[in-house]
Amino acid sequence: MRAIAADEIAPGGMKTVELDGNEIVVCNCGGTYYAVQRRCGHMNAPLELGTLDGTYLTCPMHCAQFDVTSGEAISGPVPPDLGHEALPPRLGAYMQNIGMLMKDVRTESMRTYRTRLEAGWVEIALCVGAPGRLAEAGGISKVLPKV
């Protein structure tokens, strides 16, 4: 399915498209295009607001990282650096509560979509694998681990 003109995405850039109700981020990795689900596998942040370094996409919210070639979660979230100063008591209690709630939150690998470049357009196949699986013609090619 035609998604976006290739020249709309600069090398190292990303754009969001919606195809048949699927929110997808198209990534231009040096002229090779990859398509992944729009929402982070950690806290549902919009990934197009993150950064793309080579084929590694970093979430803007907590810095979880994904490989756009496979959808694999390559690192979980990075906790914020609160410095060395003591927190006010109420904020300290709040942060302890958040830490307790977050300890069981995982970063899931994300869906990927097959792409091809055709007549200047990035085309995306909407047959997807389950999260953590790479969709390929003829079925699922591999299962990816959870971080």
Residue pairs with C-beta under 8 A, 6 or more apart in sequence:
1 19
1 20
1 123
1 124
1 125
1 126
2 118
2 121
2 122
2 123
3 17
3 19
3 24
3 26
3 35
3 115
3 121
3 122
3 123
3 124
4 15
4 17
4 26
4 121
4 122
5 120
5 121
5 122
6 28
6 33
6 117
6 120
6 121
6 122
7 120
8 15
9 15
9 26
9 27
9 28
9 33
9 122
10 28
11 28
11 29
11 30
11 31
12 28
12 29
12 30
12 52
12 53
13 27
13 28
13 52
14 25
14 26
14 27
14 28
14 47
14 48
14 50
14 52
14 57
15 25
15 26
15 48
16 23
16 24
16 25
16 26
16 38
16 46
16 48
17 23
17 24
17 26
17 124
18 24
19 124
19 126
20 126
22 37
22 126
22 128
23 37
23 38
23 39
24 35
24 36
24 37
24 38
24 113
24 124
25 35
25 36
25 37
25 38
25 47
25 48
25 57
26 33
26 34
26 35
26 115
26 122
26 124
27 33
27 34
27 35
27 36
27 52
27 55
27 57
27 68
29 52
29 54
29 55
29 68
29 69
30 54
33 115
33 117
33 122
34 55
34 68
34 69
34 112
34 115
35 112
35 113
35 114
35 115
35 122
35 124
36 47
36 57
36 66
36 68
36 71
36 110
36 111
36 112
36 113
37 47
37 71
37 110
37 111
37 112
37 131
38 46
38 47
38 48
39 45
39 46
39 47
39 110
40 46
40 47
40 59
40 61
40 62
40 64
40 107
40 110
41 64
41 66
41 73
41 107
41 108
41 109
41 110
41 131
42 59
42 61
42 62
42 64
42 73
42 76
42 77
42 105
42 106
42 107
42 108
43 59
43 61
43 62
43 77
43 105
45 59
45 60
45 61
45 62
46 60
47 57
47 59
47 60
47 66
49 60
50 57
50 58
50 59
50 60
51 57
51 58
51 60
52 58
52 68
55 67
55 68
55 69
56 65
56 66
56 67
56 68
56 74
57 65
57 66
57 67
57 68
58 64
58 65
59 65
59 66
59 77
61 77
62 77
62 78
62 79
63 75
63 77
63 78
64 73
64 75
64 76
64 77
64 78
64 107
64 147
65 73
65 74
65 75
66 72
66 73
66 74
66 109
66 110
67 74
68 112
69 112
70 109
70 112
70 134
70 142
70 144
71 109
71 110
71 111
71 112
71 131
71 132
71 133
71 134
71 144
72 109
72 132
72 144
72 145
73 107
73 108
73 109
73 110
73 144
73 145
73 146
73 147
74 147
75 107
75 147
76 106
76 107
76 147
77 107
82 95
86 92
87 95
106 146
106 147
107 146
107 147
108 131
108 132
108 146
109 131
109 132
109 133
109 144
109 145
109 146
109 147
110 131
110 132
111 128
111 129
111 130
111 131
111 133
111 135
112 128
112 129
112 134
112 135
113 124
113 125
113 126
113 128
113 135
114 124
114 125
114 127
114 135
114 136
114 137
115 122
115 123
115 124
115 125
116 122
116 123
117 123
125 135
127 135
128 135
129 135
129 136
129 140
129 141
130 140
132 143
132 144
132 145
132 146
133 140
133 141
133 142
133 143
133 144
134 140
134 141
134 142
134 144
135 141
